[in-house]
């Protein structure tokens, strides 16, 4: 593996190395023509391999709370809580913080949880196991990354979907009738 070594005047160095495995073809990263400003991050632009400095900014957020309880033994995704946001930009992405007041996973069971915008699923799908051999309750704070862009100015409803990954009659429960489940959706510009 080859690398570019940049020595410091005091003796130590910093290196930029090629990938550990041989890439499928030659790759090139083009550095931006500017230094950028404080707080910006280096990201891939709309032209693959061309880097640019951008802000990671939360431009809007929506907080929803619901008190409904959902329960299933189904091996197919079922709808649970929903939350709505109206994006300001059509290029934004979304970070969803899901804080169910409780989550019950039956013994010997795994649950899958994801979010959907009506067309696209969240990039992250979480697999949650029973907290003990007897099953039981969790009080999780789950975070999901939604990488699909939505239409600016048009209200979008996100739906939490969950299922029994293990099969059989094992129960998965989200929420608690009368107590608050909180959903926070943040619109992010990268």
HELIX and SHEET records of a PDB file:
SHEET    1   A 2 UNK A   3  UNK A   7  0                                        
SHEET    2   A 2 UNK A  13  UNK A  17 -1                                        
SHEET    1   B 2 UNK A  41  UNK A  44  0                                        
SHEET    2   B 2 UNK A  51  UNK A  54 -1                                        
SHEET    1   C 4 UNK A  57  UNK A  66  0                                        
SHEET    2   C 4 UNK A 181  UNK A 189 -1                                        
SHEET    3   C 4 UNK A  93  UNK A  99 -1                                        
SHEET    4   C 4 UNK A 142  UNK A 146 -1                                        
SHEET    1   D 4 UNK A  70  UNK A  72  0                                        
SHEET    2   D 4 UNK A 172  UNK A 174 -1                                        
SHEET    3   D 4 UNK A 103  UNK A 105 -1                                        
SHEET    4   D 4 UNK A 136  UNK A 138 -1                                        
SHEET    1   E 4 UNK A  78  UNK A  86  0                                        
SHEET    2   E 4 UNK A 155  UNK A 164 -1                                        
SHEET    3   E 4 UNK A 110  UNK A 116 -1                                        
SHEET    4   E 4 UNK A 126  UNK A 129 -1                                        
END                                                                             
